[in-house]
Amino acid sequence: MEGILKKIVAFADNAHGDQKRKYAAERYIEHPLRVMNICKDYGYPLPVLAAAILHDVLEDTDTSPKQIKEFLLTVMNERDASYTLDLVIELTDVYTKHQYPRLNRRGRKIKEATRMETISAQAQSIKYADIIDNAREIVEHDPDFAPVFLRECRALVKKMKKGNKELREKAIRLLEEQMELLRTQHMHS
């Protein structure tokens, strides 16, 4: 499995190209790798781990679903490749600024949260891991935007109840801790 995961990481890293994380001077692939490792800690199988690695590829790169599927078929069977791609599609934002230019951010996020409520338990679990990784750095690196981001994440996790219960609780706890950290920083400034 490790060999397959390495190939999937290489594919995702190549797809993300020169993209860097917004708040850290690291290659973008470091984020999906951490998301995958969180999922791995909860015993998820290869297709879920693969989707965790690929979760931002459709949203943030020019890679098509067809290209992802063709690549996946070189490293896994048809059923696992299809399942992985389905998860990646579930995790890809539908209500984007580009697709819905008349909706403001808040409107898009509300619609996205309603959509995410209906995605599979495995996709929701990957999203919990994604939120956990993203929420860890937002307060430190962007305290002005952090309240908005943390509220959006909290609204999302509130609606997504099908995923791994432990992972969901961990996401809720982390979001509360980060909100508290923000309040404390605000009181001292």
C-alpha positions in Angstrom: 0.0 0.0 0.0 2.8 2.4 0.8 4.2 2.1 -2.7 0.8 3.0 -4.2 0.4 5.9 -1.8 3.8 7.3 -2.9 2.7 7.2 -6.5 -0.6 9.0 -5.7 1.4 11.6 -3.7 3.7 12.1 -6.7 0.7 12.5 -9.0 -1.0 15.0 -6.7 2.2 16.9 -6.1 2.7 17.2 -9.9 -0.9 18.3 -10.3 -0.5 21.1 -7.7 2.8 22.1 -9.4 4.4 25.2 -7.8 1.4 25.9 -5.5 2.4 26.8 -2.0 0.3 26.7 1.2 -1.2 30.1 1.9 0.3 30.5 5.4 3.4 28.3 5.3 6.4 28.3 3.0 5.9 24.7 2.1 4.8 22.9 -1.1 1.0 22.4 -1.3 1.3 18.6 -1.2 2.2 18.8 2.5 -1.4 19.7 3.4 -3.1 16.7 1.6 -0.3 14.5 3.1 -1.2 15.5 6.6 -4.9 15.0 5.9 -4.1 11.5 4.6 -2.1 10.7 7.7 -4.9 11.8 10.0 -7.3 9.4 8.0 -4.6 6.7 8.2 -4.5 7.1 12.0 -8.2 6.1 12.0 -7.6 3.0 9.9 -9.2 4.0 6.6 -8.5 1.8 3.6 -6.5 2.8 0.5 -9.3 4.4 -1.6 -10.1 6.8 1.3 -6.4 7.6 1.8 -6.0 8.2 -1.9 -9.0 10.5 -1.9 -7.5 12.4 1.1 -4.3 13.0 -1.0 -6.3 14.0 -4.0 -9.0 16.0 -2.3 -8.0 19.4 -3.6 -6.8 18.4 -7.1 -10.1 19.0 -9.0 -10.7 22.2 -7.1 -7.3 23.8 -7.3 -5.7 22.5 -10.5 -6.5 22.0 -14.2 -6.6 18.2 -13.7 -9.9 16.6 -14.9 -11.8 13.7 -13.3 -10.9 11.7 -16.4 -7.1 12.3 -15.9 -7.4 11.3 -12.2 -9.3 8.1 -13.1 -6.8 7.2 -15.8 -3.9 7.6 -13.4 -5.7 5.7 -10.6 -6.3 2.7 -12.9 -2.5 2.4 -13.2 -2.1 1.9 -9.4 -5.4 0.2 -8.3 -8.3 -1.8 -9.5 -11.4 -0.4 -11.3 -13.6 -0.5 -8.2 -11.1 1.3 -5.9 -10.2 3.8 -8.6 -13.9 4.7 -9.1 -14.6 4.9 -5.4 -11.5 7.2 -4.9 -12.7 9.5 -7.7 -16.2 9.6 -6.3 -14.9 10.7 -2.9 -12.7 13.4 -4.6 -15.7 14.7 -6.5 -17.8 14.7 -3.3 -15.1 16.8 -1.6 -14.8 19.3 -4.5 -16.7 22.6 -3.9 -19.6 23.1 -6.2 -20.6 26.6 -5.0 -17.5 28.5 -6.1 -17.1 32.2 -6.9 -16.5 31.3 -10.5 -19.7 29.1 -10.8 -21.9 31.4 -8.7 -20.6 35.0 -9.1 -23.9 36.5 -7.8 -23.6 34.7 -4.5 -21.4 36.3 -1.8 -19.0 34.1 0.2 -21.5 33.6 3.0 -24.2 32.5 0.6 -21.9 30.1 -1.2 -20.6 28.6 2.1 -24.2 28.1 3.4 -25.1 26.2 0.1 -21.9 24.2 0.3 -22.6 23.2 3.9 -26.0 22.0 2.9 -24.5 20.0 0.1 -21.8 18.5 2.3 -24.4 17.3 4.8 -25.5 14.8 2.1 -22.0 13.4 1.1 -20.8 10.0 2.2 -19.5 9.2 5.7 -16.0 8.6 4.3 -16.0 11.9 2.4 -17.2 13.7 5.6 -14.4 12.0 7.5 -11.8 13.3 5.0 -13.4 16.8 5.4 -13.0 16.6 9.2 -9.3 15.8 8.7 -9.0 18.7 6.2 -10.6 21.1 8.7 -8.3 19.9 11.5 -5.2 20.5 9.4 -6.4 23.9 8.1 -7.7 25.2 11.5 -4.3 24.6 13.2 -2.6 27.4 11.4 -5.3 30.0 10.7 -5.3 31.8 14.0 -1.6 32.2 14.1 -1.2 33.2 10.4 -4.4 35.2 9.7 -6.1 36.4 12.9 -8.3 38.8 10.9 -9.8 36.1 8.6 -9.7 33.3 11.3 -13.1 34.2 12.9 -14.8 33.9 9.5 -13.0 30.7 8.6 -13.6 29.0 12.0 -17.3 29.9 12.0 -17.7 28.4 8.5 -15.9 25.3 9.6 -18.0 25.0 12.7 -21.2 25.4 10.6 -19.9 22.7 8.2 -19.0 20.2 11.0 -22.4 20.8 12.7 -24.2 19.7 9.5 -21.8 16.8 8.6 -22.8 14.1 11.1 -22.2 10.8 9.1 -18.4 10.6 9.3 -16.1 9.1 11.9 -17.5 10.2 15.3 -14.1 10.4 17.0 -12.6 12.4 14.2 -15.7 14.7 14.2 -15.3 15.3 17.9 -11.6 16.1 17.4 -12.5 18.7 14.7 -15.2 20.2 17.0 -12.7 20.4 19.9 -10.0 21.9 17.8 -12.3 24.6 16.4 -13.5 25.5 19.9 -9.9 25.7 21.1 -8.9 28.0 18.1 -12.0 30.2 18.8 -10.9 30.5 22.4 -7.4 31.3 21.4 -8.7 34.0 19.1 -10.8 35.5 21.9 -7.8 35.4 24.3 -5.6 37.2 21.7 -8.3 39.7 21.1 -8.6 40.5 24.8 -4.9 41.1 25.1 -4.5 43.3 22.1 
